[in-house]
Amino acid sequence: MNRTYNFLIFLAAISAALFFGACRKDKITEDETITGPGPVILVEAGVTGLVTDESGSPVSAADVYLGSKHTQTDEHGFFQLSGVLNSALPVVRIEKAGYFPSLAGFSAKAGKSGRVKVTLQARSSAAQLNASSGGTVTVPGGGKVVFAPNGFVDAAGQPYDGAVMVYATYLDPTAADIDHLIPGGFLGRSAAGENQILTSFGMVHVLLETPSGQKIQINKPAEVTMPVPNDRLSKAPATIPLWYIDEATGYWKEEGSATLQGNTYVGSVTHFSWWNCDIGSGYVRMSGRIRLGSEHPYVVLRVTQNGGLSATTTPDEDGNFSGGVPANETFLFEAINECGDVVYSTTLGPYSSETDIGIISITWTTNNWINVTGNLVDCNQQPVTNGFVSFRTNGAQSAAYFPIQVDPVTGAFSGTIVNCSGTEVTITAIDIDEQLSSDPVTMPISPDVDFGAVTVCDNPVTIGMTIEFPDGSTKYIPINYAQMETDSSLGDLYKIVATDNQGNGNSMQYDLIFLNWTGNPSNPNWAMSSQFTPTGSPVYYEISTPNNSIQALALGTQSGEQIIFHLTNVTVHENPSGTSFPQCNITISAILQ
């Protein structure tokens, strides 16, 4: 039985060199050869990131892989990993049940880390066809795929003749959030082995599974049709190279071509993951440093070519950026804050060789930026020397902020965040060593906000459902989200969704509802209902809750507040084995969204 897991993701402030790739934050290091595959240089480095869904809400408990290292995002959607990496283009892979997997490339400098933001796309209901007959599947968002009869194999390469579940999506390369959606980025390696910046004219992602969730592949060519965005149709060539994402390296690799038929590209592919219609072009290296006074807030840097095609990336913690820009042409260079506002803009180029543009200074405006300071103390009022502070504001656009790490000696924190028309800023502090969090602390927004001493003492930070068995072992199940609803007849309902992703296409989603039958918080009688949604053939747990076995330890009512339910002396039934475990305790802790 898979029992004990650790969910807290520890965050650190970091720095890295960056790469301007068309429509995404791809990076190359200073030692990489631009015209061909660079040498493999192994370095000890890392990455910190933020994972959200398409609505901008944090995705918790997403699995993040960096080589052989693995972790999960915390309740804020953040993660940190480090290890020995190939500095040419290390990538993290992000997966979660119900979403398409994604990749994020970053730069690896010895002793440093990269910063990435990734948006996971939800998987819509699968189209189904029979392997023996093949068929045509319409791609949500645009396009189609035509599968040949008897053209499928299982993971072992053996012919597969059962039902095929087709999950597919089209990605518009002109979408506003393309830089967070596209996997890996837009750094490609041509059939001749040359590194190129890619300009996309449309892409699709296709996943093939059996009804039980096992991966399958094609062994006969499939025809893929991708629509071309209207504003790129006039620039679309009659024939364009096809590229697929190499999930091991994060590079796009050229394989085959597609022809323009009306407003779509049509091509033949021999396997499935992401496929992309792209034109490659050369570049030169441009480096510099961007700052706001003495601070280096998180911003997105965007380069836009004369034809309107753009690229984005993010600087490191110290504001440094370095990478490729279009050669021998002028381009628009912009800095965009987390509210989506352009805070710096200028025209640069043309450059025919490596160029350092020096320091770019963002102008301080009272309405855009907030200086936040304070210090963390533990239960004994001693400095918290290993921790961080996360932020949120109450503005109409609530930005997802990277956390600020505390000083390793004094416990002090200081940094600059953007204000999206808010009036209040709220912090939550984490003591990593003790795995405790503070109560939320809210202050009115002003140019300088000093939170003073913030006590991190009583609140456990583990968010999820933990089953404690009679022998002392535990089973941890991550929580996707939690919310409170008010029913006119039943009163307040707490709805919690947790997903146990067991690998190999097997997972179980738990939908839990907690209700106080009395409606009286002074004399509660809590009940819990549950619903199970399996994918594949997972192991799962049913819970028998006798009367008065549920205690509410924390009952937040607003977004960002915590709820904790404790179930005592309950019986847990493991399926499909049929084994029952009496006298179990269960703790369910979540943050309301």
VEXDREN-2710 file (C-alpha; in Angstrom, 1 decimal):
% VEXDREN-2710
k/r/px/py/pz
1/MET/0.0/0.0/0.0
2/ASN/1.3/3.4/-0.9
3/ARG/1.3/5.3/2.3
4/THR/3.5/8.3/3.3
5/TYR/4.0/11.4/1.3
6/ASN/5.3/14.9/1.9
7/PHE/3.4/17.8/0.3
8/LEU/5.0/21.0/1.4
9/ILE/7.0/22.5/-1.4
10/PHE/9.9/24.7/-0.2
11/LEU/10.5/27.8/-2.2
12/ALA/13.7/29.9/-2.7
13/ALA/14.5/33.1/-4.5
14/ILE/16.6/32.4/-7.5
15/SER/18.6/33.6/-10.5
16/ALA/19.2/32.4/-14.1
17/ALA/20.1/33.5/-17.6
18/LEU/17.3/33.6/-20.1
19/PHE/16.5/33.1/-23.7
20/PHE/14.1/35.1/-26.0
21/GLY/12.3/32.4/-28.1
22/ALA/9.3/33.1/-30.2
23/CYS/6.3/33.3/-27.9
24/ARG/7.9/31.7/-24.9
25/LYS/10.7/31.9/-22.3
26/ASP/13.3/29.5/-23.7
27/LYS/16.9/29.9/-22.6
28/ILE/20.4/29.2/-23.7
29/THR/23.5/29.4/-21.6
30/GLU/26.6/31.5/-22.2
31/ASP/28.6/28.4/-23.2
32/GLU/26.2/27.0/-25.8
33/THR/27.0/27.1/-29.5
34/ILE/24.3/29.0/-31.3
35/THR/24.6/27.3/-34.7
36/GLY/24.4/23.7/-33.7
37/PRO/23.9/21.3/-30.8
38/GLY/25.9/22.6/-27.9
39/PRO/28.2/20.5/-25.7
40/VAL/26.6/18.7/-22.7
41/ILE/27.7/20.7/-19.6
42/LEU/26.5/19.3/-16.3
43/VAL/25.8/21.8/-13.5
44/GLU/24.2/21.7/-10.1
45/ALA/21.2/24.0/-10.5
46/GLY/17.5/24.3/-9.9
47/VAL/14.1/25.8/-10.8
48/THR/11.3/27.5/-8.9
49/GLY/7.9/27.9/-10.6
50/LEU/4.2/28.7/-10.4
51/VAL/1.6/26.4/-12.0
52/THR/-2.0/27.7/-12.6
53/ASP/-5.0/26.6/-14.6
54/GLU/-6.4/28.6/-17.5
55/SER/-8.5/30.8/-15.2
56/GLY/-5.3/31.8/-13.3
57/SER/-6.1/29.8/-10.2
58/PRO/-3.2/27.9/-8.6
59/VAL/-2.9/24.2/-9.3
60/SER/-2.0/22.3/-6.2
61/ALA/-0.6/18.8/-6.0
62/ALA/0.7/18.8/-9.6
63/ASP/3.5/16.4/-10.1
64/VAL/6.8/18.2/-11.2
65/TYR/9.7/16.2/-12.6
66/LEU/13.3/17.4/-13.1
67/GLY/15.3/14.5/-14.4
68/SER/15.0/11.9/-11.7
69/LYS/13.9/14.4/-9.1
70/HIS/10.2/14.8/-8.2
71/THR/8.0/17.1/-6.1
72/GLN/4.5/18.5/-6.1
73/THR/3.2/22.0/-6.2
74/ASP/1.9/23.5/-2.9
75/GLU/-1.5/25.0/-2.2
76/HIS/-0.3/28.2/-3.9
77/GLY/0.8/26.4/-7.1
78/PHE/4.5/26.9/-6.3
79/PHE/7.4/24.3/-6.5
80/GLN/11.1/24.1/-6.2
81/LEU/13.5/21.4/-7.4
82/SER/17.3/21.1/-8.0
83/GLY/19.8/18.6/-9.2
84/VAL/22.6/17.9/-11.7
85/LEU/21.4/19.2/-15.1
86/ASN/22.4/19.6/-18.7
87/SER/22.9/23.3/-18.9
88/ALA/22.0/23.4/-22.6
89/LEU/18.2/23.4/-22.0
90/PRO/17.0/21.7/-18.8
91/VAL/13.3/21.3/-18.5
92/VAL/10.7/20.4/-15.9
93/ARG/7.7/18.3/-16.7
94/ILE/4.4/19.1/-15.0
95/GLU/1.6/16.5/-14.8
96/LYS/-1.8/16.3/-13.1
97/ALA/-4.8/14.1/-13.6
98/GLY/-7.4/15.9/-15.7
99/TYR/-4.9/18.1/-17.5
100/PHE/-2.6/17.9/-20.5
101/PRO/1.1/17.5/-19.3
102/SER/3.4/20.4/-20.0
103/LEU/7.1/21.3/-20.1
104/ALA/8.9/24.4/-19.1
105/GLY/12.5/25.1/-20.2
106/PHE/14.9/27.2/-18.1
107/SER/18.6/28.2/-17.9
108/ALA/20.9/26.3/-15.6
109/LYS/23.8/28.1/-14.1
110/ALA/25.9/26.4/-11.4
111/GLY/24.4/27.1/-8.0
112/LYS/21.5/29.1/-9.5
113/SER/17.9/28.4/-10.4
114/GLY/15.4/29.5/-13.1
115/ARG/11.9/30.9/-12.7
116/VAL/9.0/29.6/-14.7
117/LYS/5.2/30.1/-14.9
118/VAL/3.2/27.3/-16.5
119/THR/-0.5/27.1/-17.3
120/LEU/-2.0/23.7/-17.5
121/GLN/-4.8/23.1/-19.9
122/ALA/-7.7/21.0/-18.7
123/ARG/-8.4/17.8/-20.7
124/SER/-11.9/17.9/-22.2
125/SER/-14.0/14.7/-22.6
126/ALA/-12.2/12.3/-24.9
127/ALA/-13.4/11.3/-28.4
128/GLN/-13.6/7.6/-28.8
129/LEU/-12.9/5.4/-31.9
130/ASN/-12.2/1.8/-32.6
131/ALA/-8.6/0.9/-33.4
132/SER/-9.5/-1.5/-36.1
133/SER/-11.5/1.0/-38.1
134/GLY/-9.7/4.3/-37.3
135/GLY/-11.6/7.5/-38.0
136/THR/-11.6/11.2/-37.8
137/VAL/-11.5/13.2/-34.6
138/THR/-12.3/16.9/-34.4
139/VAL/-9.8/18.8/-32.2
140/PRO/-11.4/21.1/-29.7
141/GLY/-10.4/24.7/-30.5
142/GLY/-9.8/23.9/-34.2
143/GLY/-8.4/21.3/-36.6
144/LYS/-8.8/17.5/-36.9
145/VAL/-6.9/14.3/-36.9
146/VAL/-7.5/11.3/-39.3
147/PHE/-6.4/7.9/-37.9
148/ALA/-5.7/5.0/-40.2
149/PRO/-7.4/1.6/-39.5
150/ASN/-5.4/-0.9/-37.5
151/GLY/-2.8/1.7/-36.9
152/PHE/-2.3/1.6/-33.1
153/VAL/0.1/-0.1/-30.7
154/ASP/0.3/-0.4/-26.9
155/ALA/3.2/0.7/-24.7
156/ALA/5.1/-2.5/-25.5
157/GLY/4.8/-1.9/-29.2
158/GLN/2.2/-4.7/-29.7
159/PRO/-0.8/-4.2/-32.0
160/TYR/-3.8/-2.8/-30.2
161/ASP/-7.3/-3.4/-31.5
162/GLY/-9.6/-2.1/-28.7
163/ALA/-11.3/1.3/-28.0
164/VAL/-9.1/4.4/-28.4
165/MET/-9.7/7.4/-26.2
166/VAL/-8.4/10.6/-28.0
167/TYR/-7.7/13.7/-25.9
168/ALA/-6.8/16.6/-28.2
169/THR/-6.4/20.4/-28.1
170/TYR/-5.5/23.1/-30.5
171/LEU/-3.3/26.0/-29.3
172/ASP/-3.5/29.4/-31.0
173/PRO/0.0/30.8/-31.1
174/THR/-1.4/34.4/-30.9
175/ALA/-3.2/33.7/-27.6
176/ALA/-2.4/36.3/-24.9
177/ASP/-1.2/33.6/-22.5
178/ILE/0.8/31.6/-25.0
179/ASP/4.1/32.0/-23.1
180/HIS/2.6/30.1/-20.2
181/LEU/0.8/27.5/-22.2
182/ILE/3.3/26.3/-24.8
183/PRO/5.4/23.3/-23.5
184/GLY/9.1/23.8/-23.3
185/GLY/9.1/27.0/-25.4
186/PHE/10.0/27.8/-29.0
187/LEU/13.6/26.7/-29.2
188/GLY/14.0/24.2/-32.0
189/ARG/16.6/22.0/-33.6
190/SER/16.3/21.7/-37.3
191/ALA/16.8/18.5/-39.3
192/ALA/20.3/19.8/-40.1
193/GLY/21.0/20.1/-36.3
194/GLU/20.9/23.9/-36.2
195/ASN/19.4/25.8/-33.2
196/GLN/16.6/28.1/-34.3
197/ILE/14.0/30.5/-32.9
198/LEU/10.6/29.2/-34.1
199/THR/7.6/31.3/-35.2
200/SER/4.4/29.2/-34.9
201/PHE/1.5/29.1/-37.2
202/GLY/-0.6/26.6/-35.1
203/MET/-0.1/23.6/-33.0
204/VAL/-2.0/20.6/-31.6
205/HIS/-1.5/18.2/-28.7
206/VAL/-2.9/14.7/-28.9
207/LEU/-2.9/12.0/-26.2
208/LEU/-4.0/8.4/-26.9
209/GLU/-5.1/6.1/-24.1
210/THR/-7.1/2.9/-23.6
211/PRO/-10.4/3.2/-21.6
212/SER/-8.4/2.2/-18.5
213/GLY/-5.9/5.0/-19.0
214/GLN/-3.0/3.0/-20.5
215/LYS/-0.9/4.9/-23.1
216/ILE/-1.0/3.9/-26.7
217/GLN/0.6/5.2/-29.9
218/ILE/0.2/5.0/-33.6
219/ASN/2.2/2.9/-36.0
220/LYS/0.7/4.2/-39.2
221/PRO/0.8/7.9/-40.3
222/ALA/-2.1/10.1/-39.2
223/GLU/-3.2/13.2/-41.1
224/VAL/-3.3/16.4/-38.9
225/THR/-5.1/19.6/-39.9
226/MET/-4.3/22.8/-38.0
227/PRO/-6.0/26.2/-38.6
228/VAL/-3.8/29.2/-39.2
229/PRO/-4.6/32.3/-37.1
230/ASN/-6.1/35.1/-39.2
231/ASP/-3.4/37.6/-38.5
232/ARG/-0.7/35.2/-39.6
233/LEU/-2.4/33.8/-42.7
234/SER/-0.9/36.5/-45.0
235/LYS/2.6/35.4/-43.8
236/ALA/1.9/31.7/-44.1
237/PRO/4.2/29.9/-46.6
238/ALA/2.8/27.3/-49.0
239/THR/4.9/24.6/-47.3
240/ILE/6.0/24.7/-43.7
241/PRO/8.2/22.4/-41.5
242/LEU/6.5/20.3/-38.9
243/TRP/8.1/20.1/-35.4
244/TYR/7.4/17.9/-32.4
245/ILE/8.4/18.4/-28.8
246/ASP/11.1/16.2/-27.5
247/GLU/9.9/15.7/-23.9
248/ALA/13.4/14.6/-22.8
249/THR/15.1/17.8/-23.8
250/GLY/12.4/20.4/-24.2
251/TYR/13.6/21.1/-27.8
252/TRP/11.2/21.1/-30.8
253/LYS/12.6/18.8/-33.5
254/GLU/11.9/19.1/-37.2
255/GLU/10.2/16.1/-38.8
256/GLY/8.2/16.4/-42.0
257/SER/6.2/19.3/-43.4
258/ALA/2.7/20.5/-43.9
259/THR/1.0/22.2/-46.9
260/LEU/-1.3/25.3/-46.8
261/GLN/-4.8/24.4/-47.9
262/GLY/-7.1/27.4/-47.6
263/ASN/-6.7/28.7/-44.0
264/THR/-5.3/25.4/-42.6
265/TYR/-2.1/23.4/-42.7
266/VAL/-2.3/19.7/-43.4
267/GLY/0.5/17.3/-42.7
268/SER/1.3/13.7/-41.9
269/VAL/2.8/12.6/-38.6
270/THR/4.1/9.2/-37.4
271/HIS/3.7/9.6/-33.6
272/PHE/1.9/11.8/-31.1
273/SER/2.6/14.4/-28.5
274/TRP/2.7/18.2/-29.4
275/TRP/3.0/19.0/-33.1
276/ASN/3.8/22.5/-34.4
277/CYS/3.9/24.3/-37.7
278/ASP/6.9/26.7/-37.6
279/ILE/9.3/28.8/-39.5
280/GLY/12.8/28.9/-38.0
281/SER/15.1/31.9/-38.1
282/GLY/18.6/32.9/-36.9
283/TYR/19.3/35.1/-33.9
284/VAL/22.1/36.9/-32.0
285/ARG/22.7/37.2/-28.3
286/MET/21.5/40.1/-26.3
287/SER/22.0/40.5/-22.6
288/GLY/21.2/43.2/-20.0
289/ARG/19.8/43.8/-16.6
290/ILE/16.4/45.3/-15.7
291/ARG/15.7/46.9/-12.3
292/LEU/13.2/49.1/-10.4
293/GLY/15.4/51.4/-8.2
294/SER/17.5/48.9/-6.3
295/GLU/14.9/46.1/-6.6
296/HIS/14.3/43.5/-9.3
297/PRO/10.6/42.6/-9.3
298/TYR/9.1/39.8/-11.4
299/VAL/8.2/41.1/-14.9
300/VAL/7.8/39.6/-18.3
301/LEU/10.1/40.8/-21.1
302/ARG/8.6/40.8/-24.6
303/VAL/10.3/41.3/-27.9
304/THR/8.1/42.0/-30.9
305/GLN/9.4/41.8/-34.5
306/ASN/8.4/44.3/-37.2
307/GLY/5.9/41.7/-38.6
308/GLY/4.0/41.6/-35.3
309/LEU/5.4/38.2/-34.1
310/SER/6.4/38.3/-30.4
311/ALA/8.5/36.5/-27.9
312/THR/8.5/36.5/-24.1
313/THR/10.8/35.6/-21.2
314/THR/11.4/36.5/-17.6
315/PRO/14.6/37.8/-15.9
316/ASP/16.2/36.2/-13.0
317/GLU/16.0/37.3/-9.3
318/ASP/18.8/39.9/-9.9
319/GLY/17.1/41.2/-13.1
320/ASN/19.6/39.6/-15.5
321/PHE/18.6/38.4/-18.9
322/SER/20.6/37.0/-21.8
323/GLY/19.6/35.2/-24.9
324/GLY/18.7/35.3/-28.6
325/VAL/16.9/38.1/-30.4
326/PRO/16.2/38.5/-34.1
327/ALA/19.3/39.2/-36.1
328/ASN/19.8/42.3/-38.2
329/GLU/16.4/43.9/-37.6
330/THR/14.9/46.4/-35.1
331/PHE/12.4/45.2/-32.6
332/LEU/10.1/46.5/-29.8
333/PHE/11.4/45.6/-26.3
334/GLU/8.8/45.8/-23.4
335/ALA/8.6/45.0/-19.7
336/ILE/5.2/43.9/-18.5
337/ASN/4.2/43.6/-14.8
338/GLU/2.0/40.8/-13.4
339/CYS/-1.2/42.9/-13.8
340/GLY/-0.5/42.9/-17.6
341/ASP/0.6/46.6/-17.8
342/VAL/3.5/47.7/-20.0
343/VAL/5.9/49.4/-17.6
344/TYR/8.8/49.9/-20.0
345/SER/9.0/50.2/-23.8
346/THR/11.7/51.0/-26.3
347/THR/12.9/50.1/-29.8
348/LEU/16.2/48.2/-30.0
349/GLY/18.5/46.8/-32.7
350/PRO/19.5/46.0/-35.3
351/TYR/22.2/43.8/-33.9
352/SER/24.5/41.6/-36.0
353/SER/26.6/40.3/-33.2
354/GLU/26.5/39.7/-29.4
355/THR/25.3/42.8/-27.6
356/ASP/25.0/43.9/-23.9
357/ILE/22.5/46.7/-23.6
358/GLY/23.4/47.4/-20.0
359/ILE/20.9/48.4/-17.3
360/ILE/17.2/49.1/-18.1
361/SER/15.5/51.1/-15.4
362/ILE/11.7/50.9/-14.8
363/THR/10.2/54.2/-13.6
364/TRP/8.7/53.9/-10.1
365/THR/5.0/54.8/-10.0
366/THR/3.1/54.8/-6.7
367/ASN/0.0/53.1/-8.2
368/ASN/2.0/50.2/-9.6
369/TRP/4.5/49.0/-7.0
370/ILE/4.6/48.2/-3.3
371/ASN/7.7/47.8/-1.1
372/VAL/7.0/45.1/1.5
373/THR/9.2/44.5/4.5
374/GLY/9.0/42.7/7.9
375/ASN/10.5/39.8/9.8
376/LEU/9.4/36.3/10.8
377/VAL/9.6/34.9/14.3
378/ASP/8.8/31.5/15.7
379/CYS/6.7/30.4/18.8
380/ASN/9.6/31.6/21.0
381/GLN/9.9/34.9/19.2
382/GLN/13.2/33.8/17.7
383/PRO/14.0/34.5/14.0
384/VAL/12.7/32.1/11.4
385/THR/15.8/31.5/9.4
386/ASN/14.4/29.2/6.7
387/GLY/11.1/30.4/5.4
388/PHE/9.3/32.5/2.9
389/VAL/6.3/34.9/2.5
390/SER/3.6/34.6/-0.1
391/PHE/1.3/37.6/-1.1
392/ARG/-2.0/38.4/-2.5
393/THR/-3.9/41.6/-3.0
394/ASN/-7.7/42.3/-3.3
395/GLY/-7.5/44.1/-6.6
396/ALA/-9.7/43.2/-9.6
397/GLN/-6.7/41.5/-11.1
398/SER/-5.1/39.4/-8.3
399/ALA/-1.6/38.6/-9.5
400/ALA/0.1/35.3/-8.6
401/TYR/3.3/36.5/-6.9
402/PHE/6.5/34.6/-6.5
403/PRO/7.3/34.4/-2.8
404/ILE/10.0/36.3/-1.0
405/GLN/12.5/34.3/1.0
406/VAL/13.7/35.4/4.4
407/ASP/17.2/36.3/5.5
408/PRO/18.9/33.1/6.7
409/VAL/20.2/34.9/9.9
410/THR/17.7/37.6/10.9
411/GLY/14.4/36.3/9.4
412/ALA/13.8/39.6/7.7
413/PHE/12.1/39.9/4.3
414/SER/12.1/42.7/1.8
415/GLY/10.9/43.0/-1.8
416/THR/8.8/44.8/-4.4
417/ILE/5.5/43.4/-5.7
418/VAL/3.0/44.9/-8.2
419/ASN/-0.4/46.3/-7.2
420/CYS/-3.3/45.5/-9.5
421/SER/-5.6/48.3/-8.3
422/GLY/-6.0/46.8/-4.8
423/THR/-6.5/48.5/-1.5
424/GLU/-5.1/45.7/0.8
425/VAL/-2.2/43.3/0.7
426/THR/-2.3/40.0/2.6
427/ILE/0.7/37.9/3.5
428/THR/1.0/34.3/4.7
429/ALA/4.4/33.3/6.1
430/ILE/5.9/29.8/6.2
431/ASP/8.5/28.3/8.5
432/ILE/10.0/25.6/6.4
433/ASP/12.0/23.8/9.1
434/GLU/9.0/23.5/11.5
435/GLN/6.4/23.2/8.6
436/LEU/4.2/25.8/10.2
437/SER/2.4/28.8/8.7
438/SER/1.2/32.1/10.1
439/ASP/-2.3/33.4/10.2
440/PRO/-3.0/35.7/7.2
441/VAL/-1.9/39.3/8.0
442/THR/-3.6/42.1/6.0
443/MET/-2.4/45.7/5.7
444/PRO/-3.7/48.7/3.7
445/ILE/-1.7/49.3/0.5
446/SER/0.7/52.2/0.4
447/PRO/4.1/52.6/-1.4
448/ASP/5.9/51.1/1.7
449/VAL/4.2/48.4/3.8
450/ASP/6.0/47.2/6.9
451/PHE/4.4/44.1/8.4
452/GLY/6.7/44.2/11.4
453/ALA/7.2/41.0/13.3
454/VAL/5.0/38.1/11.9
455/THR/4.7/35.1/14.2
456/VAL/4.8/31.7/12.5
457/CYS/3.7/29.3/15.2
458/ASP/0.5/27.3/15.4
459/ASN/-0.8/26.4/11.9
460/PRO/0.3/23.1/10.2
461/VAL/1.1/23.8/6.6
462/THR/0.3/20.3/5.2
463/ILE/-2.7/20.7/2.9
464/GLY/-4.4/17.5/1.9
465/MET/-6.2/14.4/3.2
466/THR/-4.1/12.2/5.5
467/ILE/-5.4/8.8/6.6
468/GLU/-3.7/7.4/9.7
469/PHE/-4.0/3.6/9.9
470/PRO/-4.0/1.6/13.2
471/ASP/-0.4/0.5/12.7
472/GLY/0.7/4.2/12.5
473/SER/1.3/4.3/8.7
474/THR/-0.4/7.0/6.7
475/LYS/-1.8/7.6/3.2
476/TYR/-1.7/11.1/1.8
477/ILE/-4.0/12.3/-0.9
478/PRO/-3.5/15.8/-2.4
479/ILE/-6.4/18.3/-2.5
480/ASN/-7.3/20.0/-5.7
481/TYR/-9.5/22.7/-4.3
482/ALA/-12.1/23.5/-1.6
483/GLN/-15.0/26.0/-1.5
484/MET/-17.8/26.9/0.8
485/GLU/-21.4/27.3/-0.6
486/THR/-24.6/28.3/1.2
487/ASP/-27.7/26.3/0.5
488/SER/-31.0/27.9/1.2
489/SER/-32.3/24.7/2.9
490/LEU/-29.2/23.0/4.2
491/GLY/-27.0/26.0/5.2
492/ASP/-23.2/26.1/4.7
493/LEU/-21.7/23.3/2.7
494/TYR/-17.9/22.7/2.4
495/LYS/-17.0/21.0/-0.8
496/ILE/-13.5/19.4/-1.2
497/VAL/-12.0/17.6/-4.2
498/ALA/-8.9/15.4/-3.8
499/THR/-7.1/13.4/-6.4
500/ASP/-4.9/10.4/-5.8
501/ASN/-2.7/10.1/-8.9
502/GLN/-1.2/6.6/-8.7
503/GLY/0.7/6.6/-12.1
504/ASN/0.3/4.4/-15.2
505/GLY/-3.0/6.1/-16.0
506/ASN/-4.6/5.1/-12.6
507/SER/-6.2/7.8/-10.4
508/MET/-9.1/8.3/-8.1
509/GLN/-11.0/11.6/-7.6
510/TYR/-12.7/12.0/-4.2
511/ASP/-15.6/14.6/-4.1
512/LEU/-16.4/15.3/-0.4
513/ILE/-19.1/17.4/1.1
514/PHE/-19.2/18.4/4.8
515/LEU/-22.5/19.6/6.4
516/ASN/-23.4/20.6/9.9
517/TRP/-26.9/19.0/10.3
518/THR/-27.8/21.2/13.3
519/GLY/-26.9/24.5/11.6
520/ASN/-25.7/25.6/15.1
521/PRO/-21.9/26.2/15.3
522/SER/-22.1/25.9/19.1
523/ASN/-23.7/22.5/19.0
524/PRO/-22.5/21.0/15.6
525/ASN/-23.2/17.5/14.2
526/TRP/-21.1/17.2/11.1
527/ALA/-21.8/14.7/8.3
528/MET/-19.7/13.8/5.3
529/SER/-20.9/12.5/1.9
530/SER/-18.4/11.2/-0.7
531/GLN/-18.4/10.4/-4.4
532/PHE/-15.7/8.5/-6.3
533/THR/-14.6/9.1/-10.0
534/PRO/-12.0/6.5/-11.1
535/THR/-9.6/6.7/-14.0
536/GLY/-8.1/3.3/-14.9
537/SER/-8.0/0.8/-12.1
538/PRO/-6.9/2.6/-9.0
539/VAL/-6.8/1.5/-5.3
540/TYR/-9.2/3.7/-3.4
541/TYR/-10.7/4.1/0.1
542/GLU/-14.3/4.3/1.3
543/ILE/-14.9/5.9/4.7
544/SER/-17.6/4.9/7.3
545/THR/-18.2/7.8/9.6
546/PRO/-20.2/7.0/12.8
547/ASN/-22.3/9.7/14.5
548/ASN/-20.2/12.5/16.1
549/SER/-16.9/11.2/14.6
550/ILE/-16.3/14.5/12.6
551/GLN/-14.8/17.6/14.3
552/ALA/-14.2/20.9/12.6
553/LEU/-10.9/22.3/13.8
554/ALA/-10.9/25.3/11.5
555/LEU/-13.8/26.8/9.5
556/GLY/-12.7/29.6/7.2
557/THR/-15.3/31.4/5.2
558/GLN/-13.3/33.5/2.8
559/SER/-11.0/32.8/-0.1
560/GLY/-7.5/32.0/1.2
561/GLU/-8.7/30.9/4.6
562/GLN/-8.1/27.4/6.0
563/ILE/-10.6/24.6/6.8
564/ILE/-9.6/21.5/8.8
565/PHE/-11.8/18.5/9.5
566/HIS/-10.7/15.7/11.8
567/LEU/-12.4/12.3/11.6
568/THR/-11.8/10.1/14.6
569/ASN/-12.3/6.3/15.0
570/VAL/-13.6/5.7/11.5
571/THR/-13.4/2.6/9.4
572/VAL/-11.6/2.8/6.1
573/HIS/-12.4/0.2/3.4
574/GLU/-9.6/-0.4/0.8
575/ASN/-10.9/-1.3/-2.7
576/PRO/-10.6/-3.5/-4.7
577/SER/-8.9/-5.7/-2.1
578/GLY/-11.9/-5.5/0.3
579/THR/-9.6/-5.0/3.3
580/SER/-11.2/-3.0/6.2
581/PHE/-9.2/-0.9/8.7
582/PRO/-11.1/0.0/11.9
583/GLN/-10.1/2.8/14.3
584/CYS/-8.5/5.1/11.7
585/ASN/-8.1/8.8/12.0
586/ILE/-8.3/11.2/9.1
587/THR/-7.3/14.8/8.8
588/ILE/-8.5/16.9/5.9
589/SER/-6.9/20.4/5.6
590/ALA/-7.6/22.7/2.7
591/ILE/-7.4/26.4/1.6
592/LEU/-10.7/27.9/0.4
593/GLN/-10.8/29.2/-3.2
END
